[in-house]
Amino acid sequence: MSLLKKFVALLTCATLVVSPTILADETDYPSERLNYTIAFGPGGGNDLMSRTVVEILKKYKFYDQTIRVDNLAGGSGAVGFNYVAQQSGNPYYLTSTSGNFLGTPLVSNTGWTYEDFTPIGLLAQDAMFIVVRADSPFKTAKDFVDYAKENRVTIGGTGAAGPERVVASLFAESAGFDYDYVPSQDGGGMVTSLTSQSVDAIVANPSEVSGQIKAGNFRPLAYSEAQRSTVYKDVPTFKEQGYDFAFSLPRGVVMPKGVDKDIQQWWVQTLQKVVETPEWRDYLTTNSLSGNTVWGDDFATNLSSTNADFKRVLTQIGAIK
């Protein structure tokens, strides 16, 4: 072989070594540690959901690199969510959403909103029941509405400006009746307000009243998600009873804004596998959460709609200007 041919052969080999295709194969996503930030302290609902997702990712090797989980609590989620928002374009940061993901920026100057994140998926929906005593004359939502149009009713919930108040207001607005809202400091106080007949009905998270429903003391009249709960399949939605609204808190997963579309889709496909596992189904059942899912850009639309309802009701009741 001539000296020139040897040089060409060596040059070809060198080109293959640094080929962009080979480099791309070596750096295929994921190639780094995942940082999963929980914007709340240990033991709460957001923490439980996040750690369930991470454990499933590890157990089934859906993410083949290490995963670091950090609780970064403060400001009703503001600190942790802000930290992730600051990682713009970085595909190795995830966090879990909750009601505070929408509510906190509405009532405080956080410097970020839900629009500062890349939506991956709504994995579970934390919606509300409207519940009455089992010995009440109300068998359906219509029964309650018919009574409420002729009589001033009282509806209880937890907190003065939380999701319970939002659902009660959307129901009253859609059905065309007025009501008085009676806030309780916690779920126990809310349940007591109904058992003592201090209120006509309460709006509550299913987990807060499931025991009373199973015991035959309470009757759920309607569910606030757009679709029936995957856990409480016998309870009709407000929508299917003719009241045109839906509201649920988004228990989903987001990434920083500016993440590549291919990475977003990689996570959509990965989390679609997560929600098919028995561990995830057990999590939903144990925590009385609905497993109806929404993905990618549809999740962004869901967040926008839920945020608009939240903002409108909080403005109406004077919680925000």
Contacts in CASP RR format, 6 or more apart in sequence:
PFRMAT RR
TARGET T0000
AUTHOR 0000-0000-0000
METHOD contacts of the structure
MODEL  1
MSLLKKFVALLTCATLVVSPTILADETDYPSERLNYTIAFGPGGGNDLMS
RTVVEILKKYKFYDQTIRVDNLAGGSGAVGFNYVAQQSGNPYYLTSTSGN
FLGTPLVSNTGWTYEDFTPIGLLAQDAMFIVVRADSPFKTAKDFVDYAKE
NRVTIGGTGAAGPERVVASLFAESAGFDYDYVPSQDGGGMVTSLTSQSVD
AIVANPSEVSGQIKAGNFRPLAYSEAQRSTVYKDVPTFKEQGYDFAFSLP
RGVVMPKGVDKDIQQWWVQTLQKVVETPEWRDYLTTNSLSGNTVWGDDFA
TNLSSTNADFKRVLTQIGAIK
1 9 0 8 1.000
16 22 0 8 1.000
29 91 0 8 1.000
29 262 0 8 1.000
29 263 0 8 1.000
29 266 0 8 1.000
30 63 0 8 1.000
30 64 0 8 1.000
30 65 0 8 1.000
30 91 0 8 1.000
30 92 0 8 1.000
31 65 0 8 1.000
32 65 0 8 1.000
32 92 0 8 1.000
33 65 0 8 1.000
33 66 0 8 1.000
33 67 0 8 1.000
33 68 0 8 1.000
33 92 0 8 1.000
34 57 0 8 1.000
34 63 0 8 1.000
34 65 0 8 1.000
34 66 0 8 1.000
34 67 0 8 1.000
34 68 0 8 1.000
34 92 0 8 1.000
34 93 0 8 1.000
34 94 0 8 1.000
35 68 0 8 1.000
35 70 0 8 1.000
35 92 0 8 1.000
35 93 0 8 1.000
35 94 0 8 1.000
36 50 0 8 1.000
36 53 0 8 1.000
36 54 0 8 1.000
36 67 0 8 1.000
36 68 0 8 1.000
36 69 0 8 1.000
36 70 0 8 1.000
36 93 0 8 1.000
36 94 0 8 1.000
36 95 0 8 1.000
37 70 0 8 1.000
37 72 0 8 1.000
37 80 0 8 1.000
37 83 0 8 1.000
37 84 0 8 1.000
37 93 0 8 1.000
37 94 0 8 1.000
37 95 0 8 1.000
38 46 0 8 1.000
38 47 0 8 1.000
38 50 0 8 1.000
38 51 0 8 1.000
38 69 0 8 1.000
38 70 0 8 1.000
38 71 0 8 1.000
38 72 0 8 1.000
38 73 0 8 1.000
38 80 0 8 1.000
38 95 0 8 1.000
38 96 0 8 1.000
39 46 0 8 1.000
39 72 0 8 1.000
39 73 0 8 1.000
39 74 0 8 1.000
39 77 0 8 1.000
39 78 0 8 1.000
39 79 0 8 1.000
39 80 0 8 1.000
39 81 0 8 1.000
39 84 0 8 1.000
39 95 0 8 1.000
39 96 0 8 1.000
39 98 0 8 1.000
39 100 0 8 1.000
39 101 0 8 1.000
40 46 0 8 1.000
40 47 0 8 1.000
40 71 0 8 1.000
40 73 0 8 1.000
40 74 0 8 1.000
40 77 0 8 1.000
40 98 0 8 1.000
40 100 0 8 1.000
41 47 0 8 1.000
41 71 0 8 1.000
41 73 0 8 1.000
42 71 0 8 1.000
45 98 0 8 1.000
45 287 0 8 1.000
46 96 0 8 1.000
46 98 0 8 1.000
46 251 0 8 1.000
47 71 0 8 1.000
48 283 0 8 1.000
48 287 0 8 1.000
49 96 0 8 1.000
49 123 0 8 1.000
49 124 0 8 1.000
49 251 0 8 1.000
49 252 0 8 1.000
49 283 0 8 1.000
50 69 0 8 1.000
50 95 0 8 1.000
50 96 0 8 1.000
51 69 0 8 1.000
52 279 0 8 1.000
52 280 0 8 1.000
52 283 0 8 1.000
53 96 0 8 1.000
53 123 0 8 1.000
53 253 0 8 1.000
53 271 0 8 1.000
53 274 0 8 1.000
54 67 0 8 1.000
54 69 0 8 1.000
55 279 0 8 1.000
56 62 0 8 1.000
56 274 0 8 1.000
56 277 0 8 1.000
56 279 0 8 1.000
56 280 0 8 1.000
57 63 0 8 1.000
57 67 0 8 1.000
57 270 0 8 1.000
57 274 0 8 1.000
58 67 0 8 1.000
59 279 0 8 1.000
60 273 0 8 1.000
60 274 0 8 1.000
60 277 0 8 1.000
62 270 0 8 1.000
62 273 0 8 1.000
62 274 0 8 1.000
63 270 0 8 1.000
72 79 0 8 1.000
72 80 0 8 1.000
72 83 0 8 1.000
73 79 0 8 1.000
73 80 0 8 1.000
74 80 0 8 1.000
75 104 0 8 1.000
75 108 0 8 1.000
76 100 0 8 1.000
76 103 0 8 1.000
76 104 0 8 1.000
76 108 0 8 1.000
77 100 0 8 1.000
77 101 0 8 1.000
77 104 0 8 1.000
78 104 0 8 1.000
78 105 0 8 1.000
78 108 0 8 1.000
78 110 0 8 1.000
80 95 0 8 1.000
81 95 0 8 1.000
81 101 0 8 1.000
81 104 0 8 1.000
81 110 0 8 1.000
81 112 0 8 1.000
82 110 0 8 1.000
82 111 0 8 1.000
82 112 0 8 1.000
84 93 0 8 1.000
84 94 0 8 1.000
84 95 0 8 1.000
84 117 0 8 1.000
84 254 0 8 1.000
84 255 0 8 1.000
84 256 0 8 1.000
85 112 0 8 1.000
85 116 0 8 1.000
85 117 0 8 1.000
85 256 0 8 1.000
85 257 0 8 1.000
86 256 0 8 1.000
87 93 0 8 1.000
87 256 0 8 1.000
88 256 0 8 1.000
88 257 0 8 1.000
88 258 0 8 1.000
89 256 0 8 1.000
89 257 0 8 1.000
89 258 0 8 1.000
89 259 0 8 1.000
89 260 0 8 1.000
90 256 0 8 1.000
90 259 0 8 1.000
91 255 0 8 1.000
91 259 0 8 1.000
91 260 0 8 1.000
91 263 0 8 1.000
93 255 0 8 1.000
93 256 0 8 1.000
94 120 0 8 1.000
94 253 0 8 1.000
94 254 0 8 1.000
94 255 0 8 1.000
94 267 0 8 1.000
95 117 0 8 1.000
95 253 0 8 1.000
95 254 0 8 1.000
95 255 0 8 1.000
96 251 0 8 1.000
96 252 0 8 1.000
96 253 0 8 1.000
97 114 0 8 1.000
97 250 0 8 1.000
97 251 0 8 1.000
97 252 0 8 1.000
97 253 0 8 1.000
97 254 0 8 1.000
97 303 0 8 1.000
98 126 0 8 1.000
98 249 0 8 1.000
98 250 0 8 1.000
98 251 0 8 1.000
99 126 0 8 1.000
99 163 0 8 1.000
99 249 0 8 1.000
99 250 0 8 1.000
101 114 0 8 1.000
101 250 0 8 1.000
101 254 0 8 1.000
102 114 0 8 1.000
102 250 0 8 1.000
102 303 0 8 1.000
102 306 0 8 1.000
102 307 0 8 1.000
102 310 0 8 1.000
103 310 0 8 1.000
103 314 0 8 1.000
104 110 0 8 1.000
105 111 0 8 1.000
105 112 0 8 1.000
105 113 0 8 1.000
105 114 0 8 1.000
106 307 0 8 1.000
106 310 0 8 1.000
106 311 0 8 1.000
106 314 0 8 1.000
106 320 0 8 1.000
107 161 0 8 1.000
107 314 0 8 1.000
107 319 0 8 1.000
107 320 0 8 1.000
113 307 0 8 1.000
114 254 0 8 1.000
114 303 0 8 1.000
114 304 0 8 1.000
114 307 0 8 1.000
115 257 0 8 1.000
116 256 0 8 1.000
116 257 0 8 1.000
117 254 0 8 1.000
117 255 0 8 1.000
117 256 0 8 1.000
117 257 0 8 1.000
118 254 0 8 1.000
118 255 0 8 1.000
118 256 0 8 1.000
118 257 0 8 1.000
118 258 0 8 1.000
118 259 0 8 1.000
118 264 0 8 1.000
119 254 0 8 1.000
119 264 0 8 1.000
119 296 0 8 1.000
119 297 0 8 1.000
119 299 0 8 1.000
119 300 0 8 1.000
119 303 0 8 1.000
120 252 0 8 1.000
120 253 0 8 1.000
120 254 0 8 1.000
120 255 0 8 1.000
120 264 0 8 1.000
120 267 0 8 1.000
120 268 0 8 1.000
120 271 0 8 1.000
120 295 0 8 1.000
120 296 0 8 1.000
120 299 0 8 1.000
121 252 0 8 1.000
121 253 0 8 1.000
121 254 0 8 1.000
121 268 0 8 1.000
121 271 0 8 1.000
121 293 0 8 1.000
121 294 0 8 1.000
121 295 0 8 1.000
121 296 0 8 1.000
121 299 0 8 1.000
122 250 0 8 1.000
122 251 0 8 1.000
122 252 0 8 1.000
122 293 0 8 1.000
122 294 0 8 1.000
122 295 0 8 1.000
122 299 0 8 1.000
122 302 0 8 1.000
123 251 0 8 1.000
123 252 0 8 1.000
123 253 0 8 1.000
123 271 0 8 1.000
123 274 0 8 1.000
123 275 0 8 1.000
123 280 0 8 1.000
123 291 0 8 1.000
123 293 0 8 1.000
124 251 0 8 1.000
124 252 0 8 1.000
124 283 0 8 1.000
124 284 0 8 1.000
124 289 0 8 1.000
124 290 0 8 1.000
124 291 0 8 1.000
124 293 0 8 1.000
125 225 0 8 1.000
125 248 0 8 1.000
125 249 0 8 1.000
125 250 0 8 1.000
125 251 0 8 1.000
125 289 0 8 1.000
125 290 0 8 1.000
125 291 0 8 1.000
125 292 0 8 1.000
126 205 0 8 1.000
126 248 0 8 1.000
126 249 0 8 1.000
126 250 0 8 1.000
126 251 0 8 1.000
126 289 0 8 1.000
126 290 0 8 1.000
127 206 0 8 1.000
127 223 0 8 1.000
127 224 0 8 1.000
127 225 0 8 1.000
127 229 0 8 1.000
127 246 0 8 1.000
127 247 0 8 1.000
127 248 0 8 1.000
127 249 0 8 1.000
127 290 0 8 1.000
128 163 0 8 1.000
128 164 0 8 1.000
128 167 0 8 1.000
128 203 0 8 1.000
128 204 0 8 1.000
128 205 0 8 1.000
128 206 0 8 1.000
128 223 0 8 1.000
128 224 0 8 1.000
128 247 0 8 1.000
128 248 0 8 1.000
129 203 0 8 1.000
129 204 0 8 1.000
129 205 0 8 1.000
129 206 0 8 1.000
129 209 0 8 1.000
129 220 0 8 1.000
129 221 0 8 1.000
129 222 0 8 1.000
129 223 0 8 1.000
129 224 0 8 1.000
129 232 0 8 1.000
129 235 0 8 1.000
130 141 0 8 1.000
130 144 0 8 1.000
130 155 0 8 1.000
130 167 0 8 1.000
130 168 0 8 1.000
130 171 0 8 1.000
130 201 0 8 1.000
130 202 0 8 1.000
130 203 0 8 1.000
130 220 0 8 1.000
130 221 0 8 1.000
130 222 0 8 1.000
130 224 0 8 1.000
131 194 0 8 1.000
131 201 0 8 1.000
131 202 0 8 1.000
131 203 0 8 1.000
131 204 0 8 1.000
131 209 0 8 1.000
131 212 0 8 1.000
131 213 0 8 1.000
131 218 0 8 1.000
131 219 0 8 1.000
131 220 0 8 1.000
131 221 0 8 1.000
132 138 0 8 1.000
132 144 0 8 1.000
132 194 0 8 1.000
132 200 0 8 1.000
132 201 0 8 1.000
132 218 0 8 1.000
132 219 0 8 1.000
132 221 0 8 1.000
133 194 0 8 1.000
133 195 0 8 1.000
133 197 0 8 1.000
133 217 0 8 1.000
133 218 0 8 1.000
133 219 0 8 1.000
134 216 0 8 1.000
134 217 0 8 1.000
134 218 0 8 1.000
134 219 0 8 1.000
136 200 0 8 1.000
136 219 0 8 1.000
137 143 0 8 1.000
137 147 0 8 1.000
138 144 0 8 1.000
138 147 0 8 1.000
138 201 0 8 1.000
138 219 0 8 1.000
138 221 0 8 1.000
139 219 0 8 1.000
139 221 0 8 1.000
140 221 0 8 1.000
140 241 0 8 1.000
141 171 0 8 1.000
141 175 0 8 1.000
141 221 0 8 1.000
141 222 0 8 1.000
141 236 0 8 1.000
141 238 0 8 1.000
141 241 0 8 1.000
141 243 0 8 1.000
142 241 0 8 1.000
143 221 0 8 1.000
144 153 0 8 1.000
144 200 0 8 1.000
144 201 0 8 1.000
144 221 0 8 1.000
145 175 0 8 1.000
145 176 0 8 1.000
145 177 0 8 1.000
147 153 0 8 1.000
147 200 0 8 1.000
148 172 0 8 1.000
148 175 0 8 1.000
148 177 0 8 1.000
148 178 0 8 1.000
148 179 0 8 1.000
148 200 0 8 1.000
149 175 0 8 1.000
149 176 0 8 1.000
149 177 0 8 1.000
152 178 0 8 1.000
152 179 0 8 1.000
152 180 0 8 1.000
153 177 0 8 1.000
153 179 0 8 1.000
153 180 0 8 1.000
153 200 0 8 1.000
153 201 0 8 1.000
154 179 0 8 1.000
154 180 0 8 1.000
154 181 0 8 1.000
154 182 0 8 1.000
154 198 0 8 1.000
154 199 0 8 1.000
154 200 0 8 1.000
154 201 0 8 1.000
155 168 0 8 1.000
155 172 0 8 1.000
155 179 0 8 1.000
155 180 0 8 1.000
155 181 0 8 1.000
155 182 0 8 1.000
155 199 0 8 1.000
155 200 0 8 1.000
155 201 0 8 1.000
155 202 0 8 1.000
155 203 0 8 1.000
156 164 0 8 1.000
156 168 0 8 1.000
156 181 0 8 1.000
156 182 0 8 1.000
156 183 0 8 1.000
156 184 0 8 1.000
156 190 0 8 1.000
156 193 0 8 1.000
156 194 0 8 1.000
156 199 0 8 1.000
156 201 0 8 1.000
156 202 0 8 1.000
156 203 0 8 1.000
157 164 0 8 1.000
157 165 0 8 1.000
157 168 0 8 1.000
157 181 0 8 1.000
157 182 0 8 1.000
157 183 0 8 1.000
157 184 0 8 1.000
157 187 0 8 1.000
157 190 0 8 1.000
157 193 0 8 1.000
157 202 0 8 1.000
157 203 0 8 1.000
157 204 0 8 1.000
158 164 0 8 1.000
158 183 0 8 1.000
158 184 0 8 1.000
158 185 0 8 1.000
158 186 0 8 1.000
158 187 0 8 1.000
158 190 0 8 1.000
158 204 0 8 1.000
158 208 0 8 1.000
159 165 0 8 1.000
159 183 0 8 1.000
159 184 0 8 1.000
159 185 0 8 1.000
160 181 0 8 1.000
160 183 0 8 1.000
160 317 0 8 1.000
160 319 0 8 1.000
161 314 0 8 1.000
161 317 0 8 1.000
161 319 0 8 1.000
163 247 0 8 1.000
163 249 0 8 1.000
163 310 0 8 1.000
164 190 0 8 1.000
164 202 0 8 1.000
164 203 0 8 1.000
164 204 0 8 1.000
165 181 0 8 1.000
165 183 0 8 1.000
165 203 0 8 1.000
165 313 0 8 1.000
165 317 0 8 1.000
166 247 0 8 1.000
166 309 0 8 1.000
166 310 0 8 1.000
166 313 0 8 1.000
166 314 0 8 1.000
167 203 0 8 1.000
167 224 0 8 1.000
167 247 0 8 1.000
168 179 0 8 1.000
168 181 0 8 1.000
168 203 0 8 1.000
169 181 0 8 1.000
169 313 0 8 1.000
169 316 0 8 1.000
169 317 0 8 1.000
170 224 0 8 1.000
170 245 0 8 1.000
170 247 0 8 1.000
170 309 0 8 1.000
170 313 0 8 1.000
171 203 0 8 1.000
171 222 0 8 1.000
171 238 0 8 1.000
171 243 0 8 1.000
171 245 0 8 1.000
172 178 0 8 1.000
172 179 0 8 1.000
173 245 0 8 1.000
174 238 0 8 1.000
174 243 0 8 1.000
174 244 0 8 1.000
174 245 0 8 1.000
175 243 0 8 1.000
182 193 0 8 1.000
182 198 0 8 1.000
182 199 0 8 1.000
184 190 0 8 1.000
184 192 0 8 1.000
184 193 0 8 1.000
187 204 0 8 1.000
187 208 0 8 1.000
188 208 0 8 1.000
190 202 0 8 1.000
190 204 0 8 1.000
190 208 0 8 1.000
191 202 0 8 1.000
191 204 0 8 1.000
191 208 0 8 1.000
191 209 0 8 1.000
191 212 0 8 1.000
192 198 0 8 1.000
193 199 0 8 1.000
193 202 0 8 1.000
194 201 0 8 1.000
194 202 0 8 1.000
194 218 0 8 1.000
195 212 0 8 1.000
195 217 0 8 1.000
201 221 0 8 1.000
202 209 0 8 1.000
203 224 0 8 1.000
205 288 0 8 1.000
206 220 0 8 1.000
206 229 0 8 1.000
206 231 0 8 1.000
206 232 0 8 1.000
206 288 0 8 1.000
207 287 0 8 1.000
207 288 0 8 1.000
209 218 0 8 1.000
209 220 0 8 1.000
210 288 0 8 1.000
212 218 0 8 1.000
213 219 0 8 1.000
213 220 0 8 1.000
220 232 0 8 1.000
220 235 0 8 1.000
222 235 0 8 1.000
222 236 0 8 1.000
222 237 0 8 1.000
222 238 0 8 1.000
222 241 0 8 1.000
222 243 0 8 1.000
223 229 0 8 1.000
223 232 0 8 1.000
223 235 0 8 1.000
223 236 0 8 1.000
223 237 0 8 1.000
223 238 0 8 1.000
224 237 0 8 1.000
224 238 0 8 1.000
224 245 0 8 1.000
224 246 0 8 1.000
224 247 0 8 1.000
224 248 0 8 1.000
225 237 0 8 1.000
225 246 0 8 1.000
225 247 0 8 1.000
225 248 0 8 1.000
225 290 0 8 1.000
225 292 0 8 1.000
226 237 0 8 1.000
226 239 0 8 1.000
226 246 0 8 1.000
226 248 0 8 1.000
226 292 0 8 1.000
227 237 0 8 1.000
227 290 0 8 1.000
227 292 0 8 1.000
228 235 0 8 1.000
228 236 0 8 1.000
228 237 0 8 1.000
228 240 0 8 1.000
228 290 0 8 1.000
229 235 0 8 1.000
229 290 0 8 1.000
229 291 0 8 1.000
230 284 0 8 1.000
230 290 0 8 1.000
230 291 0 8 1.000
230 292 0 8 1.000
231 284 0 8 1.000
231 285 0 8 1.000
231 288 0 8 1.000
231 289 0 8 1.000
231 290 0 8 1.000
231 291 0 8 1.000
232 288 0 8 1.000
237 246 0 8 1.000
238 245 0 8 1.000
238 246 0 8 1.000
239 245 0 8 1.000
239 246 0 8 1.000
245 309 0 8 1.000
247 306 0 8 1.000
247 309 0 8 1.000
248 290 0 8 1.000
248 306 0 8 1.000
249 306 0 8 1.000
250 299 0 8 1.000
250 302 0 8 1.000
250 303 0 8 1.000
250 306 0 8 1.000
251 289 0 8 1.000
252 299 0 8 1.000
253 267 0 8 1.000
253 271 0 8 1.000
255 263 0 8 1.000
255 264 0 8 1.000
255 267 0 8 1.000
264 296 0 8 1.000
268 295 0 8 1.000
268 296 0 8 1.000
272 293 0 8 1.000
272 295 0 8 1.000
274 280 0 8 1.000
275 291 0 8 1.000
275 293 0 8 1.000
283 289 0 8 1.000
284 290 0 8 1.000
284 291 0 8 1.000
294 302 0 8 1.000
311 320 0 8 1.000
314 320 0 8 1.000
315 321 0 8 1.000
END
